[in-house]
Amino acid sequence: MVGSSSGIAAGLTATALGTVGYLAFQASAHAPDDLSAPRTTESSSLSATKAPRDGDDPTALPLGSGTGQRVVYSLGDDRVWLVGEGDRVSRTFPVSPGTVDPPPARYVVTSRSNSIVGSDGVAVEHVVRFANVDGVAIGFSAPTDGRVLTPEPGKKLGGIRESREDATAMWTFATIGTTVTVIK
């Protein structure tokens, strides 16, 4: 009986190791080479045209902005929607874009920083990064002094500035892996 038990244990161990090896392979096959690199997902539902808007309510979630929990960022409206389960908007607010825009696509949040000094020299907090365009990191943040200024023309800046209150809501909502849908 002891030989039978050790044979079963060896079989279970081999199966467990095989399963772990397979899962590790699957994870490595789907992980980016650089975890700070943005991951986009192309979708036929995103196009170069501006997403349809509700003429009666400019703060309404644009049609064709995806499904499920996500952040929606409209380049044309300089507005963000935090969208929860069931496509319910939990918050929408205006933002002030940097000088470099991400192309319309679906991204995921790849990194976050509680507080840093932005590339424009401004101390910011609640930084949520989701894209990189020609070496310029793109993400949402709030100046710690509360002042949202127009970015200096001629500089390549990817900071999308929010009020401190809106940045706190974004920080709580948009954790690593959260989808960010950028539309025109």
N, C-alpha and C positions, 0 to 999 in steps of 0.2 A: 504494500500500500504506500510506503514511503517513496518508492521509486515512481509510482504513478502520480503522486502529488507533486514531486519535483519536476516531472515531465510536463504536467499541466502548467505549473508556475513558469517554466522555461518557455512554453508556448505563448502564454499570456504576455510575458515580458517581450518576446520577439514581436508579437502583434502590436503591443504598445509602442515599441521603438519604431516599428514600420509606420505606424500612424503618425507619430510625432515627426518623423523624417518627411513623410508626404506633406503634412501641414506646413512644415518649415519651407519646403520647396514651393508650395502654393503661395505662401506669404512673400517669399523672395521674388517670385515671378511677377507679383503685382505691386511690389514696393518700388518707388522711384529710386534711381541711383543716388540722388541727393535729396534727403528729406526736406531740405529748405526749398527745393525746386517746386514750382506750382504744378498741380495736377489738374488738367482740364479734361472735360468730357465734352466731346462734340455732340451736337444734337441737331436733328433736322428741324426741330421746333424753334430754334433760334435762327434768326436771319438778319441780314443787314438792314432790314427795314425797321422802323420804329414800332414797338409793340403797341397794339390798340389801347387807347385810354378812354376812361369814362369822362365825357365832356361835362357832366353835371357834378362830378366829384374828382378833382384832380389828384386827391390823395388816395383814391381807390387803387387796389392792387391791379397792375396791368395784366390783361389777358395774355396768355402765352408765355408767362414767366416761370413756368415749371409747376411741379407739384411737390407736396410733402414739406417737411420742415426745411427752411432755407432763408437766406438773406437775399433780397432782390435789390440790385443797385441800378438805377436808371441814369445813364450818362446824359441824356437829353434833358431830364428834369432835375438833375442834381438832388435826387431823393432816394431814400432807402426804406425798405419794408422788411420788418422781421416777421416771418410767416411761420406759424406753428402747425401742428397737426390739423388736418381737415382744411388746409388752406386758409386758416384764420389769421388775420393780421393782428399781431399783438402790439405793434408800434410802427409808426411811420414818421419820418422826420427829414428835413432838408440837410444837405451836406455841402461842403465847399471842396471841390475837387482840386487835386494837384495839377501839375502841368503835363503829366503823362497819364493817359487813360489806358486801362486794359481793354483789349478787344472784346466785343460781346461774345460770351461763352459761359459755360458752367465751370466753376472752379471749386476748390475746397480750401478751408482755412488750413494753412500749413504751419504757421507759427504765431505766437503771441508774446508780448512783452508787457509787463505791468507798467514800467516807465522807462523811457529812453530820451535821448536828444535826437530829434529828427534830422534828416539830411539838410534841412533848411536852418538848422541851429536852434530850433524851438523845442523846449522841453515838452514832451507829450506823455500821455498815459493811456492805458487800456488799448494798446496797439494790437490789431487783429489783421495779420497779413494773409493774402490769398493769391497773389500773382506777382510775376516778375516780368517786366517788359524792357528788353535791351539793357539788362543789368540794374534797372530801377525797381526796387521793391514797392509793391502796391498794397496799401492796407488802410484801414480805418483807425483813427486816433483822435484824441482831444488835447488841445494845449492845456498844460497845467494851470496857466494863468487865466484860462477861460476865454481868451481873445482868439477868435477865428479870423485870421487875416487873409487877404488875397495873396496867393503865392507870387513870388518874384518871377516875372517873365524871363525867359532865357535860361533858367535853371531847370534841370530835369528832376522833378519832385513827384513822388507817387503817393504822398500822404493825402488821404481823403479825410478832411477835418469835420468833426462833429462837436456838438456842445458836450460839456462834461456829463450832463445828465443822460444824453443819448448814447455817449460812449460807454457809460456804465451799463446801460441796457444791452448794448451790442456785446460787451465783454461777457456778460452773464449768458447771453443767448448763443453766441458764435464761438463754440469751443473747437478744438482741433478736429478736422474732418467734416465740419458743417459745410454744406453746400452754399456757395455764393454764386448767384446767377446775375451776370451783367447783361443788361439790355440797352438798346439805343434810347 
